[in-house]
Amino acid sequence: MSIREKLERIMMAITFAEAGEHDTAREFLREEKRPRKSKRVRRRPRPELRAPSAKR
């Protein structure tokens, strides 16, 4: 939804709220829920890094 569309919905909600139609105003403000993209991060074992002079 673009910023212009969002502002238009807000202005319509304000108009209805001022007229006493609070439920209708809430309907305009309710956004459609979109499925979120889930990022899957594959965990790989990290190599153990040690300074060249460090000995175990």
N, C-alpha and C positions, 0 to 999 in steps of 0.2 A: 504494500500500500504506500502510495507516495505521500509526501508531506501535505500536498494540496488536498488530497482525498481525506486525510486524517483531520485536517483543519475544518473541512466542510462537515464532517461527521460531528466534530466538537461543537461547531456553531449550530447545527441542527439540534443537538442535545440541549444546548443552552436555551434555544427558542422554546422547545417543548417544556423544559423545566420551569421557565418563567411563566408559561401558561398553566402550570399546575399538573402537567402530565409527566410525573416523575418516573413512572415505570417505562414509558416510551423513551424518555431521555436516556435511561440506563441501557435500553436495548441498542441505541445508537452508539453508546460508548463501549459496549461489549465487543471485543475483538475476536475474530475467528481464530481458533487455535490451529496452528500448523504443526505438523509433526517435526520435531527437531532432528537435525542430523546428528548422529552420534559419531564421535571420533573414536575410533578404536586404535589404541596405541599398542603395538606388539612389543612386549617386554623381552629384550634379549639380554642374556648375561653380559655384563660389562667386563672387559679384561681388567685384571688387577694391575694398576700402574704403580711402579715403585721407582724411586730415584736409583740411578746406577750404583751408588755406593752403599745403599741400604742392603744389608744381608740379614737373613733370618736365622 
